[in-house]
Amino acid sequence: MHELGLTQNIIDMAVSEARDRKVTGINLVIGELSGVVEESIRFCFDVVSKDTPAAGARLCVTKVAAVIRCASCSSTFGLEREGLCPECGKRGGEVTAGREFYLESIEVED
Ligand SMILES: [Zn+2]
């Protein structure tokens, strides 16, 4: 379950950024193609944050939709196209968004 390690990293970063203050909110960005499951993160969060300054923090997740740029005509399209370019009908391209997974910001107690 790799979400456990990811959640641990996020909490470590949040706690070190908070510098001894209590973490009240954690804002995460999760891309559609990151392979990270929000529900798993939420589940792990409760376990991993226990007895840390991040315990009980509100977890806020921003999802990023996948964007694929066609290798032939540079049109961009999403996952709903199943890899087929809507402009030229060719398959394949470069993923330009959707692989994100990072800690965007935290909120701490005043
Ligand atoms: Zn195309």
Residues whose N, C-alpha, C, O or C-beta is under 5 A from the ligand:
A	BS01	ZN	C70 S72 C73 S74 S75 C85 E87 C88 G89
